[in-house]
Amino acid sequence: MPKLLTIATVLLATVTLTASPALAAPDPVKATADFQEALFTPVAGVLDFEETADGIKVAGEFKKGFASDAPSDYQLVVLDNAEVILDFSKDFQKVAEIEAAEVTAFEFVTKTKQKIADIRNEDVVVRQLVDVAAGIKVQAEIGRAKVQKTEVRQG
């Protein structure tokens, strides 16, 4: 009997370790926003979004378009038409390192109950605080990209 029990244990362990992927945890939901430089929107770069247990993880970098090297001069928001539906600004400002108009690779998690499905097909907008007159500053849009589903790559 003990030998039979050992064989059964080994078989059970093998089945468990080689279980079908359908039983494994599902891949996290992801999306991407690709910023292309254009007239009046100088920002170029890519943001990747991924759902986490705490919220939405954002990872990315910008290759150009950031005239000020002060992260506090920028907002990073998701818009549904003109309404802000998710604001990444505070978390972005904490991690952004801006030098020579570029933002080096960064990553942060914004705590939110919203899901990738809530922001997919919406616009991610980068705004910069700019002086328009002595003592008067406004937020100017410097980049806009559509949040799109990330294609799943088979390994």
N, C-alpha and C positions, 0 to 999 in steps of 0.2 A: 503494500500500500504506500509506504513512504516514497518509493521510486515513482509510482503513478502520480502521487501528489506533486512531486518535484517537476515532472514532465508537464503536468497541467499548469503549474505556476509559470514555467518557462513559456509555454504556449500563450498563456494569458498576457504575460509581459510583452511578448512579441506582437500580439494583436493590438495591444494598447499603444505601443510605440509606432506601429505602422498603420494606425487607423486612418481612414480616408480623410482627406482635407476637409470634407464637409463637416466633420466633427470638430475640427480645429476652430480656434477663434477666427471670426471673419476679419478680412483685411480692413484697416481703418478707412473711413471715407475721406477722400482727398479731392482737392481742386487746385487750380492754378490761375494766376492772372499775369499776363505777359504785357508789360508796358513798352510801347514803341514810341520813340521820339517822333514828334510832329510839330508843325507850326503852332506856336503858343503852348505847347505841352512838351517841354524839354526832357522829361524823365524817361529813362530807358532802364529796364530791369525786369526781374521776375519774382513773384511771390508764390509760394506754395502753402496751401492750407491743409490741415489734417485735424480731424476730430480726435479729441482725447477725452479721458474721463472728466477732466477739469474744465474743458472748454475747447477752444480752437487754437492749435499751434500754428504759428506763422513763421516761415523761414524764407529768407530771400536775400537779395542784394540789388543795388541800383548802380549802374555803370556811369550815369550822368544825370544832370538836371538839378542838382542841389546846390544852389548859389551860396546859401548861408551854411556855415559849419556849426550852427547852433541847433541841436535836435529840437529844442523847445519852439523853434520857428515853424515846425511842421505838424500837420495832422495827417493821419492815415485812417480813412473812414470808408464804410460800405454804404452806398446810397441806393435807395429804391426811389427812382425819379429824383426828387430833391430832398427826400427824407433820409436822415442818417438812421440806419437800422443796426449798425454795429460800429463802435468806435475803438480802433486799435491804437489811438494816438498816445496815450499815457505809457503803454507797454513799449511801443516803438521808440518813444523819446528816451526811455531808460536804457535801451540797448544800442541805439543808432550811433555809429562812429562815422562822422562825415569828414572827408578830406578830399580836396581838389574836385569838388562837385560829385563825388562818389560816396555811396554808403556801403561799407564793407559788409561781408556776409554776417547775418544776424539771425537770431531765433528767439521767440518768446511765446508764451501761452497766455491768451486772454481768457480769463474766467467768464464764462457765459453759458446760458442754457440753450443758446441758439446752436443750430447744426449747420453743416455745410449746405444741406438742402435749402436752408433759409437764405443763404447768400449767393447760391449758384445762379448764374445769368444776371446778377446785379453788377453794378460798377464799383470798383475800388478806386478811390480818388486820393491823390496826394495834393495837399494844399500847403502853401507857404505863406507865412506872415510877411507882408512887404509894406514898406513905407510909401504912401501915396502923396503925403504932404507933411509939413512939419508937425510931428506929434500924432499923425493919423496913420494907423496901420490897418490893413485889410487882409483877409485870407484870399489868396489867388490860387486857382487850380493850376497845377503844373504837371499833372499826370492823371490819366484815366485808363483803366483796363477792365475788361469783362471777366468775371469769375467763371471759369469753365471747368467742367468735370475733367479730372485727370484720367487719361487712358491707362487702364490696368495693363502692366507689362507681364507677360507670362515668362517665367524663369526657365 
